[in-house]
Amino acid sequence: MKFLPLVFAALARRKARSLFTWLAILAAFLLFGMLQGVNSAFDQAIERANVNRLIVTSNIALTEPLPYSYLSQIEAVPGVARVAHATWFGAYYQDPKNFVFAFPIDATREFEVFPERKVPPDQLQALIHTRTGAIIGAELARKYGWKIGDRVPLHSTIWTKADDGNSDWTFDIVGIYENPSDRSQENIFFFNYDYFDEARAFGKGTVGWYTVQVKDPRQSAQVAAAIDRLFANSPNETKTQTEKEFQQSFLKQIGDINFIVTRILFAVFFALLFATGSTMMQSVRERIPELAVLKTLGFTDGGVLLLVLGESALLCLAAAAAGLALAWLLFPLLKDTLGVVQMPLPVMIEGLAVAGTLALITGLPPALRAKRLSIVEALAGR
């Protein structure tokens, strides 16, 4: 620690150069934090998938609906405990920027298949007995200041009403659910399928997908195969996957997130490696006489090497820490898109590890040069 002033003095020798290098590293690690945070959020969503639930969709595409009549047939498959269904509503509140994850459901079935969503029994009964009723997540309620008793208008980008061709739907908030095991899932808007099916202008008698709760998770593959065999060669063949497989395939429709993030970060850090390495080499080259003087005053070869490495470490780690801290502060802005409130801690740890590696790679060549420095030749200007 007593040589820290020397490290600061070395970085302050060319203030503008050090500042721009510091800002470049900060920007790179801000990008690293945001992109890796998104990647990690998607991975966590997949890992949180329930092992005893299956998702049944159309074999053609997720956007293709399935007949409502499949419900009773799926329930009759051996190994099936409960079945729920949902349909993508594609809604926003007041402004297209205010996207809302809204789904028409069968109230009783939905909360039986997803027991992690906690809703008071009286509020669930209110949803069942209120045609235009809706139950919303606690986070969604906090976001828009909604409370029980409010009438909330949502605009659907997909579904129009049969009576007037309007895409504006109005719902009565009758309950608020919580998900203590995963607070990021408290952002969903549930309403009655019967009301939706009666009122919509097209697609009547269909649902988007079925969620199947199996009795024994070890039999999930057999149950999935049995469901698909049941509807094989029908006009609406099915594709049944575990919840984890379904989420993975859904993300692949967006793109291979991990591949995209990895390639972007590789390109960024490859460029950063040359920029930072060039700065360190130039800094040491300009200070060769000074380093020779330090050796004359008693600094060992190892001491000089550590001094240069300390300069590289301070530059990289300080800038990386600032970039990651900024990403940590900005990441909650993505919670409406990702459903994640806070950047995962492993991303911060990984970022600091990458910064340490960057400091070592860019600092070691000039540090070795400083270590091998001959006092006589350096002072003679050779």
Secondary structure, DSSP 8 states (H G I E B T S, - for coil): -TTHHHHHHHHHTTHHHHHHHHHHHHHHHHHHHHHHHHHHHHHHHHHT--TTEEEEEESS-TTS-EETTHHHHHHTSTTEEEEEEE----EESSSTTSEEEEEEE-HHHHHHH-TTSB--HHHHHHHHH-TTEEEEEHHHHHHHT--TT-EEEEEESS--BTTT---EEEEEEEEEEB-TT-GGG--EEEEEHHHHHHHBSS-TTEESEEEEEES-GGGHHHHHHHHHHHTTTSTT-EEEEEHHHHHHHHHHHH--HHHHHHHHHHHHHHHHHHHHHHHHHHHHHHTHHHHHHHHHTT--HHHHHHHHHHHHHHHHHHHHHHHHHHHHHHGGGGHHHHS-SS--HHHHHHHHHHHHHHHHHHHHHHHHHHHT--HHHHHTT-
